Amino acid sequence: MGWPSILETMEGRSGAEPRLEVHEAECLAWMQAQSADRYDLVYIDPPFNTGKRQRARRTKVSRDEDSVRVGFGGQRYRTEVLSERSYADQFLDYEAFLAPRLAEAARLLKPEGSLFVHLDPREVHYVKVMLDGLFGRDCFQNELIWAYDFGGRSKIRWAAKHDNILWYTMDPKRYHFDREGVERIPYMAPGLVTKEKAKRGKLPTDVWWNTIVSPTGKERLGYPSQKPLAILERIVEAHCPPEGLALDFFAGSGTLGAAALRRGRRAVLVDETREGIEVMKGRLDGCYGVFER
Ligand SMILES: C[S@@+](CC[C@H](N)C(=O)[O-])C[C@H]1O[C@@H](n2cnc3c(N)ncnc32)[C@H](O)[C@@H]1O
């Protein structure tokens, strides 16, 4: 049984090729059944091996005179849990889990394609060694640091406030990279450059400052580890050609798919949990896609 095809519900678009596919599947088995050399960009944000189950709740706070919870100005409030979502994030051998999936990702990429692997400092060094072996050291292009500043501060070490995103290309020299296509950012010290330059902004470097998905903002879908759309849009814009095809086989809430659609690219999204698929369906339904079990 499959998800109803949204194509059928979209007036005037029936019969045309979908811009989005979403599959509920274990990613290794799914990839092994796909033909090679299809994707311009593979972005993955695998479980980080935190050793915990990752959970996120969406809640609604409303006034309730009968509640025992007293807040600002003596008002009584009630918190209602709208949804709780989670996925397992504990592996006995994380590298053994990732290795065959990364090898499949390489097989599915086109000769000029790129792989982005989103990690954190706990595992990045092991995965980088693995990717050097798989792609070749000369195919390593960047380690992007996504820096944010939110939440508590450790008392026993410097607060960890960054993720690491490894970029590898199939070919060390020939690959798609449209750095001029991305939005420019303000200079840190605009007084040190000409007025024209300051007005134009600068190209981002390998350190990307961007806030996390705000816990109270509109972008938040209540999915654990949801990544900011702005980060994914920059990756899609620079590394997937217009009308190109991107893949995320740890898709979660479907941020890569949302970014691809916003930037005029196509995407295939895979996640093994029903929760992920339900969130993607809510987020991307009506965006001209096909959902399959
Ligand atoms: C860190 S989350 C991805 C979050 C996503 N980037 C977003 O912005 O919402 C990792 C996802 O990988 C999925 N996952 C874990 N193991 C998987 C597997 N073997 N096959 C497919 N999906 C898997 C989990 O269900 C989870 O949704």
The ligand as an SDF file (V2000), in Angstrom:
LIG
                    3D

 27 29  0  0  0  0  0  0  0  0999 V2000
   19.4580   13.5850   12.7970 C   0  0  0  0  0  0  0  0  0  0  0  0
   17.9510   13.0020   12.1420 S   0  0  0  0  0  0  0  0  0  0  0  0
   17.7970   13.8930   10.6290 C   0  0  0  0  0  0  0  0  0  0  0  0
   17.2040   15.2660   10.8400 C   0  0  0  0  0  0  0  0  0  0  0  0
   16.9950   16.0180    9.5360 C   0  0  0  0  0  0  0  0  0  0  0  0
   18.2440   16.4560    8.9480 N   0  0  0  0  0  0  0  0  0  0  0  0
   16.0890   17.2150    9.7420 C   0  0  0  0  0  0  0  0  0  0  0  0
   16.5020   18.3700    9.4890 O   0  0  0  0  0  0  0  0  0  0  0  0
   14.9570   17.0140   10.2000 O   0  0  0  0  0  0  0  0  0  0  0  0
   18.3860   11.3670   11.6160 C   0  0  0  0  0  0  0  0  0  0  0  0
   17.2530   10.5740   10.9780 C   0  0  0  0  0  0  0  0  0  0  0  0
   17.7660    9.3410   10.4800 O   0  0  0  0  0  0  0  0  0  0  0  0
   16.7430    8.3630   10.5700 C   0  0  0  0  0  0  0  0  0  0  0  0
   17.3840    7.0310   10.4900 N   0  0  0  0  0  0  0  0  0  0  0  0
   18.2070    6.4580   11.3940 C   0  0  0  0  0  0  0  0  0  0  0  0
   18.6420    5.2630   10.9480 N   0  0  0  0  0  0  0  0  0  0  0  0
   18.0930    5.0810    9.7180 C   0  0  0  0  0  0  0  0  0  0  0  0
   18.1840    4.0610    8.7320 C   0  0  0  0  0  0  0  0  0  0  0  0
   18.9420    2.9750    8.9240 N   0  0  0  0  0  0  0  0  0  0  0  0
   17.4890    4.2090    7.5670 N   0  0  0  0  0  0  0  0  0  0  0  0
   16.7280    5.3160    7.3420 C   0  0  0  0  0  0  0  0  0  0  0  0
   16.5990    6.3240    8.2560 N   0  0  0  0  0  0  0  0  0  0  0  0
   17.2860    6.2150    9.4200 C   0  0  0  0  0  0  0  0  0  0  0  0
   16.0630    8.6640   11.8990 C   0  0  0  0  0  0  0  0  0  0  0  0
   14.7390    8.1510   11.8940 O   0  0  0  0  0  0  0  0  0  0  0  0
   16.1010   10.1980   11.9260 C   0  0  0  0  0  0  0  0  0  0  0  0
   14.9060   10.7380   11.3980 O   0  0  0  0  0  0  0  0  0  0  0  0
  1  2  1  0
  2  3  1  0
  2 10  1  0
  3  4  1  0
  4  5  1  0
  5  6  1  0
  5  7  1  0
  7  8  2  0
  7  9  1  0
 10 11  1  0
 11 12  1  0
 11 26  1  0
 12 13  1  0
 13 14  1  0
 13 24  1  0
 14 15  1  0
 14 23  1  0
 15 16  2  0
 16 17  1  0
 17 18  1  0
 17 23  2  0
 18 19  1  0
 18 20  2  0
 20 21  1  0
 21 22  2  0
 22 23  1  0
 24 25  1  0
 24 26  1  0
 26 27  1  0
M  CHG  2   2   1   9  -1
M  END
$$$$
